[in-house]
Amino acid sequence: MLQSILILFWPAIAIRLGKTRLPDVFSPIVLCYLFGILLRNTHLLSLDDKISEYWMNGAILMAIPILLYTTDIQRCIRYAGRSILAFSLCVIGGLIGTGLTTFLYPLQEAPPWMLSGMLVGMYTGGTPNMQAIGIALGATRETIILVNAADIVCGGIWLVILTSVAHRLLKGILPDFSDVEEASGNAEVQPDSGIRLQDSLKAISLTLVIVAASLGLCYLVFKDINHTAFLMLMLTTFGIAAAFLPAVKRWTGVYETGEYFLLMFCVALGLQADFSQVLDKGVGILVFTAIALPLSIAFHLLLSRFFRIDRDTFLISSTAGIFGPAFIGQVASAIHNRQMIFPGIALGLLGYAIGNYLGIGLAYALKWASM
């Protein structure tokens, strides 16, 4: 009970703290994520992982459609070309970074070529791809669990950076995001208006219908609801359709409502980040991951600089590749660019589609090269 109360109400406290004189690095997103990590790893509270998982899944299912209600889809389409290029560079960076790590670090816990394949699937699609690739390559259940735990540790660090200082650190390294309408003074200004209870309840009600429809379609097609890529596709499709409704366009404070669900997601995610598991059994896998992820990000950044990708698009494409569509909203919120939500989710779904091919292909190529 207390665990659910904390997930539900800590975001409100984090929002209030974010308006104080705390350093900018401590955004509400970071405060929620770190709060969850602190509770999990200090054992101050008896936690149930299933409760955290229920809240995490429920919050992100609600957040994605609500965030899309306020998105100007027509403006987003203009960013499609550079977004696809940036994501392609992210994929190439992942292939190079994980491939190099195979030869740089003599892993003992599992074949390095196998781990590289699993990680490149993780960095272009997400956890579902990593698990599928691991099964296809014959990885043990313990290896899959340890790779996922190592990614939570290393990926969690990158997520905190993405939602705090990354945008400022890239100033001068990558070009600023530019919008023709903003440059000409024709862009519609969408200031944060705060949550308006009546409109928020309307948005939540509509979203519950969308979530139910998405889950129902998933069950009709697959006979179960555990198909992340299909669910994300349905939620995105229905959310985009709702964004064109005149009544929905008139709602105020809807984006802030979606952000609140995102903050709940961050708390629940942090509550699942158990560092002791990977430190006990998978130090080698942790080190391997700690080399592969920064290398992948570094090559993505170098290629983005060469092709003059702006920093907003770089950060969103990195999020889409490494974390998947579920995390796009919180990074878009952190960089104050909600127009990147739709392209980012689309890229994340693309990553789901190609991740397995890339991971299995790279693994066998590295296995052949290391013979």
N, C-alpha and C positions, 0 to 999 in steps of 0.2 A: 504493500500500500504506500509506504513512504517513498519507495523507489519511483512509483508512478507519479506521485505528487511532485517530486523533485524534477522529473522530466517535464511535467506540465507547466510548472511555475518558475523554474530557474530562468528560462528565457526572459521573463518579464524583469527579473532582477538584473540580468545581464544587459538588457536594453537600458535600464536606468543607470547602471554603472558606466555604460558606454557614453553617457551624456555628461559624466563627471570629468575631472581633470586627469584621468588615467592616460598614459601614453597611447598614441593612435594604434600601436600594435595590438592593444587589447580591445579589439572590436567585439561586439556581442557574439559573433560567430566563434572567435578564438576563446572567449570566456566560457562559452557553453561547452566547447570541445575539451578544453583543459579541465573544466569542472568535472566532467565525466571521467577523464583519465585519472584525475586525482582521487576520486572516490573509488575507482576500480583498483588502483595499485597501492593505496594506503590501507585498504580493508577497514575503513571507518564504518562501513555499512554492509550488512549482509545483502548480497545482490543475486538476482535471478536472471541468468542470461536470456531466458525465454521471454521474460517481461521486457527487457531492453530490446530484443529483436522485434517483438510485436509493436512496440512504440516506434522503433526505427522504420520498419516497413510501412506502418500506418501513416506516419508523418510525411514520408516522401511521396506516398501515393496521393496524399492530399495536396502537397506543396506544388507538384509539377503542373497540374491543370490551373491552379489559382495563379501562379506566376505567369502563365501564358495568357491569361485573360487581358492583361494590360499591355501585351506585346504588339507593336506595330509590325505585322507580318510582312507587309509590302516593303517597308524599309529594311527589314531583316534579309529579304531575298537579295538585296543589293550586295550584301556582304558574303554571299555564298561562294563566289569565286576565290577570294582570298582566304576564306575559312577552310575550304577544301585543300588549298595549297598548304596552309599552315598545318593541317592535320596530316597531310602526306609527309611533310617534313618531320612531324612528330613520330610517325611510323618508321621512317628511315632512321631517325635518331635512336629509336628503341631497338631496331635491328642491329645497328652498329654497336650501341652501348652494351647490350646483353651479349652480343656475339664476342666482343673483345674481352668481356669479363670471363668467358669460358677459358681463355688462354692466360689471363692475368692471375687468376686465383685457383689454386689446386684444391678444389672442394672434395671432402671425403664423405660427407653424409649422403650424397646422391651424385649420380653422373652429372658433371657440369653442363654437358650438352642438353640434358633433359631439363635442368633448372633454367637454362637460358630460354628454351622453348616455352616453358611455363610462364616465365616472366615477360617475354615479349607478347604473349597472349594477354597477360595482365595489363601491360602498358599500352595496348592498342584496343582492347575490349574491356576487360575487367575481370573480377573474380570468377564469374561463370565460365569465361573462356579458359582461365588458368586451370580450373578444376577439370574441365572437359579435356584439355590438352594433357594434363597429368594422367588421367585415366587412359587416354589413347596411347601414351608413351609407356605405360606400365609402371607409373610411380606408385609407391605405397601410400596407404591412407595417412600414415604419420608424416610422410614427406609433404603431401598436399596441405595438411594442417599447419606444418611448420613454415611452409612457404607463405601461406596466408597470414600467419602470425607475424612473420618477418616483414611482410608488406605493410601490415597495420602499423608497425613501429616506424619503418622508413618512410612509407607513404604518409603517415600521420604528420611527420616532421615537415614534409613538402606541402601538405595541406595547410598547416599552420602558416607557413611562409606565404603560400598563395593568397591566403585570406588576411594577411597582415602587411608585410613589408615588400612583397615581390613587385607590386605595381610601381612603387617608388624607386626600388633598386634598379629597375630596368629603364628608368628615365635617362635619356641620353644614349642608351645602348640600342634600344629599338625605337622607331618612330612612334609618335603619339597617334592614338586612334583618331581618325578624321571622318566627318560626316558632311556630305555636300549640303544637306539642308541646314545643319547647324552652322556651317560656314557662311551660308547666305542669309542666316537669320530667320529661316522659315520653319525651323524645327518646333514641334509642339513641346512646350515645357511641361514636365510631369513632376512637380515637386512632391516630396513626401508629405502626405496630408494627414497621416495618422489613421489609426483604425476607426472606422465608423461602424458601430455595432450592427445597425440594420443592414447595411450593404455587405458587411462581413458574413453575417448569417445567411444572406442570400447566396453569396459565393460558396460558403461551406455546404449549403444544401445542394446547390448545383453540382458541386464536386463529388459529394456522396453518390449522386446519381451516376456521374461519369465513372467513378471507381467501381460501382456495382456493375455497370454495363461492361466495363473493361474486364473485370473478373469473370463475369458471365460468359463473355465471348471467348475468353481464354479457356474456360472449362468446356465450352461447346466444341472448340477446335481440338484441344489436347486432352480432354477428359481429366484435367487437373489444372491448378492455378499457378504452378511453380515454373513459369516460363517468363523470365525477367524481360528479355528483349521484346516479346510480343506485348506484354503488359505496358512497357514504356512506350511502345509504338501506339497502342490504343489510347493511353492517357494523353500523349502528345497530340494525336489526331483530334480527339474530342475537345481538348483544351484550345487548339487552334480554331476549330469550328466555332466554339463559344466566343472566342475573341472577336468574331465578326458580327455578333448579335448587338444591335443598337442598345438594348437594355443593359447588357453587360458593360458596354463602353461607358455608360453613365455612372456606374458604381464607383465610389471613392474609397480609398484606403484598402483596396483589394490586394495590391502588391505587398503592403505591410502585413496583411493577414497571411499571405503565402510565406513571407519571411519568418513569421513566428513559427509556422510548422517546420521550416528549415532549421531553426534554432533548437526545436525539440529533437529533431533528427540528429543534430550535432551532439546534444547531451547523451542521447541513447547510444550513438556510435562510440563516444568516448568511454562509456560504461563497459564496452566490450573489448577495449584495448588492454589486454592482460600481458604485460611485458615479461612476467616471470616465466611464462610457458616457453617463449622462444629462448630466453637466457638459460633455461635449464637444459634443453635438449637440442637446440638448433643454432648454436653460436656461429658455426660455419656457414649455414644458410643465411643467417643475419648479415654476416660480413659480405657474402656474395651479393646479397640484395643491396647492401649499403654501397657497393661499388657500382653495380649495374644501373641503379636508378639515377644517381648523379651524372654518370656518363651519358645515359640516354637523354637526360634533360640538357646537358651541356651541348651535345651534338645537335639537338633540336634548336637550341638557342643560336648556335653558330650558323646553322643553315637558315634560320629565320632572319638573322642579321644580314646574311648575304642576299636574301631575296626581299629584304626590306618589309618584312611582316611587322605590323604595328604591335605594341605590347599588349593591348587588350586581346587581340586575336591570338597572339602567342599563348597567353595565360589560359584562355578558354579552350584552345585546341589541346594544350597540355592536360588540362582538367578532363576533357572529353576522352583522351587517350588513356591516361593513367587511372582515372577514377570512374569514368563512365557518366552517363547522362544524369544520374541521381545527384551528382555534386555540382552540376553546372549552376544551379540557382544561387548557391551560397557564394561561389566565386564571382558571379556576375554582380551580386549584391555588394560584395567587398570592393569591387573596382568601380561601382556605381555606373554600370552600363547594362541596363536590363534588355537592351536591344540584341545582346549577344546570347540571350537564353535560348531562343529558338534555333539559331545555327549551331549552338553548342550541343543541345540535345540531339539534333540531327546527326552531328559528327559522332556523338557517343553511340548512337544506334548503328551507324556505319561501322564503328569499331567492333561492336558485337558480331557483325556479319563477317568481317574479314579476320578477326583475331585468331580463330582456330586454324585457318589456313596458314597464316604467317607463323604461328607458334610451332605447329607440327613440321612445316617446311624448314624452318630455321633449325629445329632440333636435329632432324635427319641430315641436314647439310653439315652441321657442326660435328655430328657423330662421324660422318664420312671423312671430314677434314682432319679429325683427331686420330684416325686409325694409323 
